[in-house]
Amino acid sequence: MHATSLAFEAQSKVALANPALQDAMGNIKTGWQANRTRAAAALPEFEALRDRGRAIKNHTLQHLDLYLEMFEEKVTAQGGHVHYARDAAEARTIVLDLCRTAEARAVTKSKSMVAEEIGINEYLEANGIERIETDLGEYIIQLRKERPSHLVGPAAHLTKDQVSDTFHEHHHTPRIEDPAALVAEARRVLRQKYFEADVGITGANFLVAETGSFVTVTNEGNAELTQGLPRTHVVITSIEKLVPTMDDAFTLLRLLARSATGQEFSSYTTLMTGPRREGDLDGPENLHIVLVDNGRTKMLGTAFQEMLRCIRCGACMNHCPVYLAAGGHAYGWVYVGPMGSVLTPQFAGIENTYTLPNASTFCGKCEEVCPVRIPLPKLMRHWREVQFERNLTPPTARWGLKVWGFFARRPALYRLGTSFAMGMLGLFGRKAGRFKQLPLAGGWTVSRDLPAPAGTTFMAAYKKSGARVR
């Protein structure tokens, strides 16, 4: 683990002062966010599909052991191999051993967040194996030696000009302005790499228990070339990607692209079942599927089990005001945005990541758009409770909560205090209508004005309306 999540606040300040990053984050609002709204509105059964998706994932998690056995049996019967990894270190060892058995000097790799989670990229390179990312976004950030900043768009934090500068520096080409020409330049370099690779490594969006199949979803076709050209194909994925039937997989696929990018389906949705058979024109001779646990079974039966429903669409971060302001790298590890604020403490430890569950306004938009209805604010609140119980909350915050708790347990005193405070703030802020600076509110006013209250409390206004105050 190399999480820098405790530095979230400092990293966020750097992000907020980065105009290029702010421009890039703005593209998500006008792109994926708007597209998701249109795609959901265009499908009358979208909300029913969300309910069905939630039910599929809940059922699978309740019977995960049975479906894992079924999946392994089907894969093995078709000539493939299933490997179980209890943690990241074991997963890395398994993958390295498979690459060495294949006498691999170079591997191609399509986007896999689980591969990022276990740190396979650095591990392979440290052991003398060249790794080439084939997803365009992943390839760009590999050149820049950066981590992904988004589940779907790893280079979502970059502008077109920054990509052009990166290719100019590493490919020694003239600066390219046209986006299509940038894609063509990446394709020019990557095309030969596909043929040179001894092993192809991919992730999997879904695993199908009834057939032993796995599904990959891309918009570039790079996963197909990565899994189909080398002699050995290694799939690195996690145990919760499992679904019982092919029908279940396609139900979730109907939710995935619409929630992620606003497409009905991604450009390439590929199902693979076993290695190459006699008579097949292409496909790997050897297929290995590495199923990573890495703390997931510990989530079963706990308050955090609902997080295992996640299908990695990125909708929560596309709509999160905190993520859209701070970008992905501020979160300090692989998983970012609201889903990362729940998952990263699970994998890296709450003592190393306790700032993340607090990186939320609790506006609820993440839960509103989640295709499988994960209650992300509730789960972040659970982590806040754990943080408080372990005395990880900063002293100033604990002191503030105690003061608030004292008044909250005494309603009459609470109303008297808030009435006085609102009255005074309303009086002093009446002329300008806002405060540029205010004691104890520096965290707000450092970057924006604080609107002046109307001079009364909600309860007072409610009572004045004639309603009964209990």
NORZI-V131808 format. One record per pair of residues at least 6 apart in sequence whose C-alpha atoms are under 8 Angstrom apart, sorted by the first residue. I is the first residue (numbers start at 1). J is the second residue. D is the distance in Angstrom with one decimal. If there is no record, write none. Layout:
BEGIN
I_J_D + I_J_D
END
This chain:
BEGIN
1_348_6.4 + 2_333_7.1 + 3_332_5.2 + 3_333_4.9 + 3_348_7.0 + 3_352_7.3 + 3_353_7.6 + 4_331_7.4 + 4_332_4.4 + 4_333_6.7 + 4_352_7.8 + 4_353_7.8 + 5_330_7.4 + 5_331_5.4 + 5_332_4.4 + 5_333_6.9 + 5_352_6.7 + 5_353_5.0 + 5_354_7.8 + 5_355_6.7 + 5_356_6.8 + 6_332_7.9 + 6_352_6.2 + 6_353_5.5 + 6_354_6.9 + 6_355_5.8 + 6_356_7.9 + 7_330_7.8 + 7_332_7.6 + 7_355_8.0 + 8_330_5.4 + 8_331_5.7 + 8_332_6.9 + 8_355_6.6 + 8_356_7.3 + 9_330_7.8 + 9_355_7.9 + 11_326_7.9 + 11_329_7.8 + 11_330_4.9 + 11_331_8.0 + 12_326_5.0 + 12_327_7.8 + 12_330_5.4 + 13_326_7.7 + 15_21_6.8 + 15_22_7.7 + 15_325_7.6 + 15_326_5.3 + 15_327_6.8 + 15_330_7.2 + 16_22_7.0 + 16_325_6.4 + 16_326_6.1 + 20_158_7.2 + 20_159_6.7 + 21_157_5.6 + 21_158_6.5 + 21_159_7.6 + 21_327_7.3 + 22_325_6.9 + 23_159_7.4 + 24_156_6.6 + 24_157_5.4 + 24_158_5.8 + 24_159_5.6 + 25_156_7.2 + 25_157_6.4 + 25_324_5.5 + 25_325_7.1 + 25_327_6.9 + 26_324_7.4 + 28_156_7.9 + 28_318_6.4 + 28_324_7.9 + 29_318_7.1 + 29_319_7.6 + 31_261_7.9 + 32_260_6.8 + 32_261_4.8 + 32_262_6.2 + 32_318_7.0 + 33_261_7.7 + 33_262_7.9 + 33_315_7.7 + 33_318_5.9 + 33_319_6.5 + 34_262_7.8 + 35_258_8.0 + 35_261_6.4 + 35_262_4.4 + 35_263_7.6 + 36_258_5.7 + 36_259_5.5 + 36_260_6.9 + 36_261_6.3 + 36_262_4.1 + 36_263_7.8 + 37_262_7.4 + 38_262_7.1 + 39_258_5.7 + 39_259_8.0 + 39_262_5.3 + 39_263_6.8 + 39_264_7.1 + 40_46_6.0 + 40_258_6.8 + 40_259_7.8 + 40_262_7.9 + 46_255_7.7 + 49_251_7.1 + 49_255_7.2 + 50_255_7.2 + 50_371_5.3 + 50_372_5.3 + 50_373_6.9 + 51_372_6.9 + 51_373_7.7 + 52_251_7.7 + 53_248_7.9 + 53_251_6.8 + 53_252_5.9 + 53_255_7.9 + 53_371_7.4 + 53_372_5.5 + 54_309_7.1 + 54_371_8.0 + 54_372_4.6 + 54_373_6.5 + 56_243_7.2 + 56_248_6.8 + 57_243_7.1 + 57_309_5.4 + 58_306_7.8 + 58_309_7.1 + 60_67_7.3 + 60_242_7.2 + 60_243_6.1 + 60_244_6.8 + 61_240_7.2 + 61_300_7.5 + 61_308_7.8 + 64_240_7.9 + 64_242_8.0 + 67_209_5.7 + 67_242_7.5 + 67_243_7.8 + 67_244_6.6 + 68_209_7.0 + 68_239_7.8 + 68_242_7.6 + 70_209_5.6 + 70_210_6.8 + 70_212_7.9 + 71_207_7.9 + 71_208_6.9 + 71_209_4.2 + 71_210_6.7 + 71_211_7.2 + 71_212_5.0 + 72_81_7.8 + 72_82_6.1 + 72_209_8.0 + 72_212_7.0 + 73_212_7.6 + 74_209_7.5 + 74_210_7.3 + 74_211_6.0 + 74_212_4.7 + 75_81_6.5 + 75_82_7.2 + 75_211_7.7 + 75_212_4.7 + 75_213_7.4 + 75_273_7.5 + 75_274_6.3 + 76_82_7.3 + 78_273_7.6 + 78_274_5.3 + 78_275_7.4 + 79_274_6.1 + 79_275_6.5 + 79_287_7.7 + 80_274_5.4 + 80_275_6.2 + 80_286_6.9 + 80_287_5.0 + 80_288_6.0 + 80_289_7.7 + 81_287_6.3 + 81_288_4.8 + 81_289_6.2 + 82_288_5.9 + 82_289_4.8 + 82_290_6.0 + 82_291_7.2 + 83_94_7.7 + 83_288_7.3 + 83_289_6.1 + 83_290_4.7 + 83_291_6.1 + 84_91_7.8 + 84_290_5.9 + 84_291_5.0 + 84_292_6.2 + 84_293_7.7 + 85_91_4.9 + 85_94_7.8 + 85_290_6.9 + 85_291_6.0 + 85_292_4.8 + 85_293_6.1 + 85_294_7.5 + 86_292_6.3 + 86_293_5.1 + 86_294_5.5 + 86_295_7.8 + 87_118_8.0 + 87_292_6.7 + 87_293_6.0 + 87_294_4.0 + 87_295_7.1 + 88_117_7.5 + 88_118_4.5 + 88_119_7.5 + 88_292_7.5 + 88_294_6.0 + 89_118_7.1 + 91_118_7.0 + 91_290_7.1 + 91_292_6.6 + 92_118_6.8 + 92_119_7.5 + 92_120_5.8 + 92_123_7.1 + 94_290_7.8 + 95_234_7.5 + 95_290_7.8 + 96_124_6.7 + 99_199_6.7 + 102_198_7.0 + 102_199_7.3 + 102_232_7.0 + 103_198_7.5 + 104_129_7.0 + 104_197_7.6 + 104_198_5.0 + 104_199_6.3 + 105_128_7.4 + 105_129_5.1 + 105_130_6.2 + 105_197_7.6 + 105_198_6.8 + 106_129_5.5 + 106_130_4.5 + 106_131_5.9 + 106_132_7.6 + 106_196_7.2 + 106_197_5.1 + 106_198_5.9 + 106_199_7.0 + 107_129_7.2 + 107_130_6.2 + 107_131_5.1 + 107_132_6.3 + 107_197_4.9 + 107_198_5.9 + 107_199_4.8 + 107_200_5.6 + 107_201_7.0 + 108_131_6.0 + 108_132_4.9 + 108_133_6.1 + 108_134_6.6 + 108_193_7.2 + 108_194_6.5 + 108_197_5.8 + 108_199_6.6 + 108_200_4.9 + 108_201_6.2 + 108_226_6.0 + 109_131_7.0 + 109_132_6.0 + 109_133_5.0 + 109_134_5.9 + 109_135_7.9 + 109_200_5.8 + 109_201_4.6 + 109_202_5.7 + 109_223_7.9 + 109_226_6.4 + 110_133_6.0 + 110_134_5.3 + 110_135_5.5 + 110_201_6.4 + 110_202_5.0 + 110_203_7.1 + 110_222_6.5 + 110_223_5.4 + 110_226_6.7 + 111_133_7.5 + 111_134_7.6 + 111_135_5.9 + 111_138_6.7 + 111_202_6.6 + 111_203_6.6 + 111_223_8.0 + 112_202_6.3 + 112_203_4.6 + 112_204_7.5 + 112_236_7.4 + 112_237_7.6 + 113_151_7.2 + 113_203_7.6 + 113_334_7.2 + 114_203_7.2 + 114_236_6.7 + 114_237_5.8 + 114_238_6.8 + 114_292_8.0 + 115_121_7.4 + 115_203_7.4 + 115_236_6.2 + 115_237_7.5 + 116_334_6.5 + 117_334_6.1 + 121_131_6.9 + 124_130_7.2 + 124_131_7.2 + 125_131_6.8 + 132_139_7.3 + 132_193_7.5 + 133_139_4.9 + 133_142_7.0 + 134_190_6.8 + 134_222_5.9 + 134_223_7.8 + 134_226_7.7 + 135_220_7.3 + 135_222_6.1 + 135_223_7.9 + 136_183_7.5 + 136_186_7.1 + 136_220_8.0 + 137_153_6.4 + 137_154_5.2 + 137_155_4.9 + 137_156_7.9 + 138_148_7.0 + 138_154_5.9 + 138_155_6.9 + 140_155_7.1 + 140_163_7.1 + 140_166_7.4 + 141_147_6.6 + 141_148_7.0 + 141_154_7.5 + 141_155_6.4 + 143_166_7.3 + 143_170_7.2 + 144_166_7.1 + 147_154_7.7 + 147_329_7.4 + 147_334_7.3 + 148_154_4.2 + 148_155_6.3 + 148_328_7.6 + 148_329_7.7 + 148_334_7.0 + 149_155_6.3 + 149_156_6.5 + 149_157_6.4 + 149_327_6.9 + 149_328_4.2 + 149_329_5.5 + 149_334_7.8 + 149_336_7.2 + 150_156_6.4 + 150_314_7.2 + 150_317_8.0 + 150_328_6.1 + 150_335_7.9 + 150_336_6.9 + 151_312_6.5 + 151_313_7.0 + 151_314_5.7 + 151_335_7.5 + 151_336_8.0 + 152_260_7.1 + 152_312_7.8 + 152_313_6.7 + 152_314_6.3 + 157_327_6.7 + 157_328_7.6 + 160_177_7.6 + 160_179_7.2 + 161_177_7.3 + 163_182_8.0 + 164_175_5.7 + 164_176_5.5 + 164_177_6.8 + 164_182_7.1 + 165_175_6.6 + 167_173_6.8 + 167_175_7.7 + 168_174_5.9 + 168_175_5.6 + 168_176_7.9 + 176_182_6.4 + 194_225_6.8 + 194_226_6.6 + 194_229_6.9 + 194_230_7.6 + 195_229_6.7 + 195_230_7.2 + 197_230_6.0 + 198_230_5.3 + 198_231_6.4 + 198_232_6.9 + 199_230_5.3 + 199_231_6.5 + 199_232_4.9 + 199_233_5.8 + 199_234_7.3 + 200_226_4.9 + 200_227_5.4 + 200_228_8.0 + 200_229_7.7 + 200_230_5.8 + 200_232_6.4 + 200_233_4.9 + 200_234_6.2 + 201_226_6.8 + 201_227_6.9 + 201_233_6.0 + 201_234_4.8 + 201_235_5.8 + 201_236_7.2 + 202_223_6.6 + 202_226_7.1 + 202_227_6.9 + 202_233_7.8 + 202_234_6.5 + 202_235_5.0 + 202_236_6.3 + 203_216_7.2 + 203_235_5.3 + 203_236_5.0 + 203_237_5.4 + 204_214_6.2 + 204_215_5.6 + 204_216_5.1 + 204_217_7.9 + 204_235_6.8 + 204_236_7.2 + 204_237_5.8 + 204_241_7.6 + 205_214_7.5 + 205_215_5.6 + 205_216_5.4 + 205_217_6.6 + 205_241_6.5 + 205_311_7.4 + 206_214_5.7 + 206_215_5.2 + 206_216_7.3 + 206_241_4.9 + 206_242_5.8 + 206_243_6.9 + 206_249_6.7 + 207_213_5.9 + 207_214_4.4 + 207_215_6.4 + 207_241_5.7 + 207_242_4.5 + 207_243_6.0 + 207_249_7.9 + 208_214_6.0 + 208_242_6.0 + 208_243_5.3 + 208_244_5.8 + 208_245_5.7 + 208_246_6.1 + 208_249_7.0 + 209_242_6.7 + 209_243_6.2 + 209_244_4.9 + 209_245_6.2 + 210_244_6.1 + 210_245_5.4 + 210_246_7.3 + 211_245_7.6 + 211_246_7.7 + 211_273_7.3 + 212_273_6.2 + 212_274_7.6 + 213_271_6.4 + 213_272_5.4 + 213_273_4.4 + 213_274_7.2 + 214_271_5.7 + 214_272_5.6 + 214_273_6.7 + 215_269_7.0 + 215_270_5.6 + 215_271_4.6 + 215_272_6.6 + 216_223_7.0 + 216_268_7.9 + 216_269_5.9 + 216_270_5.3 + 216_271_6.7 + 217_223_7.9 + 217_266_6.4 + 217_267_7.9 + 217_268_5.8 + 217_269_4.6 + 217_270_6.5 + 218_266_6.1 + 218_267_6.5 + 218_268_5.2 + 218_269_6.6 + 219_266_5.6 + 219_267_4.7 + 219_268_5.6 + 220_267_7.1 + 220_268_7.1 + 221_267_7.8 + 221_268_5.9 + 224_270_7.3 + 226_233_7.9 + 227_233_5.5 + 227_234_8.0 + 227_283_7.0 + 227_284_6.8 + 228_282_6.2 + 228_283_4.2 + 228_284_5.6 + 229_282_7.2 + 229_283_6.4 + 229_284_6.7 + 230_283_7.9 + 230_284_6.1 + 231_283_7.7 + 231_284_4.7 + 231_285_5.1 + 231_286_6.4 + 232_284_5.3 + 232_285_6.0 + 232_286_4.7 + 232_287_6.1 + 232_288_7.9 + 233_284_5.9 + 233_285_8.0 + 233_286_6.2 + 233_287_5.0 + 233_288_6.3 + 234_287_6.1 + 234_288_4.8 + 234_289_5.8 + 234_290_7.2 + 235_287_7.9 + 235_288_6.2 + 235_289_4.6 + 235_290_5.9 + 236_289_6.2 + 236_290_5.0 + 236_291_6.5 + 236_292_7.4 + 237_289_7.6 + 237_290_6.3 + 237_291_5.4 + 237_292_6.1 + 238_290_7.9 + 238_291_5.1 + 238_292_4.5 + 238_293_6.1 + 239_291_5.7 + 239_292_6.0 + 239_293_6.1 + 239_296_7.8 + 240_296_7.8 + 240_308_6.2 + 240_309_7.4 + 241_311_7.6 + 243_249_6.4 + 253_265_7.3 + 254_264_6.8 + 254_265_6.8 + 255_371_6.1 + 256_265_7.9 + 256_311_7.1 + 256_313_5.7 + 256_371_7.4 + 257_263_5.3 + 257_264_6.0 + 257_265_5.3 + 257_266_5.9 + 257_313_7.2 + 258_264_5.5 + 258_265_7.1 + 259_313_6.2 + 259_314_7.6 + 259_315_5.7 + 259_369_7.6 + 259_370_7.6 + 259_371_6.5 + 260_313_4.6 + 260_314_5.7 + 260_315_5.5 + 274_287_6.6 + 275_283_6.4 + 275_284_5.4 + 275_285_5.6 + 275_286_5.7 + 275_287_5.3 + 276_282_6.7 + 276_283_5.0 + 276_284_5.5 + 276_285_5.4 + 276_286_7.7 + 294_347_7.4 + 295_346_7.3 + 295_347_6.6 + 296_308_7.7 + 299_305_5.1 + 299_308_7.9 + 303_379_7.4 + 303_382_7.7 + 304_379_6.5 + 306_374_6.1 + 306_375_7.7 + 307_339_7.8 + 307_342_7.6 + 307_343_7.6 + 307_374_6.4 + 307_376_7.8 + 309_372_6.6 + 309_374_7.1 + 310_372_7.0 + 310_374_7.4 + 311_372_7.9 + 315_366_7.2 + 315_369_6.4 + 315_370_6.3 + 316_337_7.0 + 316_338_6.2 + 316_339_7.0 + 316_365_7.3 + 316_366_4.2 + 316_367_7.2 + 316_369_6.6 + 316_370_6.2 + 317_323_5.9 + 317_324_7.3 + 317_336_7.5 + 317_337_4.8 + 317_338_6.2 + 317_339_7.7 + 317_366_7.1 + 318_324_7.1 + 319_365_6.4 + 319_366_6.4 + 319_369_7.9 + 320_337_7.0 + 320_338_7.3 + 320_365_6.7 + 320_366_6.4 + 321_361_7.9 + 322_337_7.6 + 322_359_6.8 + 322_360_6.3 + 322_361_7.4 + 323_336_7.8 + 323_337_5.3 + 323_338_7.9 + 328_336_5.5 + 328_337_6.8 + 329_336_7.7 + 331_337_7.4 + 331_340_7.8 + 331_356_7.0 + 333_344_7.3 + 334_340_7.7 + 334_344_7.9 + 335_341_7.7 + 335_343_7.0 + 335_344_6.4 + 338_360_7.4 + 338_366_6.9 + 338_376_6.7 + 339_376_6.9 + 340_356_7.9 + 341_356_4.9 + 341_357_5.1 + 341_359_7.5 + 341_380_6.8 + 342_356_7.9 + 342_357_6.7 + 342_376_7.4 + 342_379_6.5 + 342_380_5.8 + 342_383_7.5 + 344_353_7.0 + 345_351_7.8 + 345_352_7.3 + 345_353_5.5 + 345_354_7.0 + 345_356_7.9 + 345_383_8.0 + 350_383_7.7 + 350_387_7.0 + 351_387_7.7 + 351_392_6.9 + 354_383_7.8 + 354_384_7.6 + 354_387_6.4 + 354_392_7.2 + 354_393_7.9 + 357_380_4.9 + 357_381_7.0 + 357_383_6.3 + 357_384_6.2 + 358_380_7.6 + 358_384_7.1 + 362_377_5.9 + 364_376_7.9 + 364_377_6.4 + 366_376_6.7 + 366_377_7.9 + 367_373_6.0 + 367_374_6.0 + 367_375_5.4 + 367_376_5.7 + 367_377_7.2 + 387_393_6.1 + 407_413_6.2 + 407_414_4.9 + 408_414_5.9 + 418_457_6.9 + 419_456_6.2 + 419_457_6.0 + 422_453_6.2 + 422_454_7.5 + 422_455_5.1 + 422_456_5.5 + 422_457_6.5 + 423_455_4.4 + 423_456_5.9 + 424_455_7.2 + 425_452_6.4 + 425_453_6.3 + 425_455_6.8 + 426_452_5.8 + 426_453_5.0 + 426_454_5.5 + 426_455_4.1 + 426_456_7.6 + 427_455_6.7 + 429_435_6.5 + 429_452_5.2 + 429_453_7.6 + 430_452_6.9 + 433_451_6.2 + 433_452_5.2 + 434_449_6.2 + 434_450_5.4 + 434_451_4.2 + 434_452_4.6 + 435_445_7.7 + 435_449_5.6 + 435_450_5.0 + 435_451_6.4 + 435_452_6.5 + 436_445_5.9 + 436_448_7.3 + 436_449_4.9 + 436_450_6.6 + 437_445_5.7 + 437_446_7.8 + 437_449_7.5 + 437_450_7.9 + 438_445_7.2 + 444_450_7.0 + 459_469_7.5 + 462_469_7.6 + 463_469_6.1
END
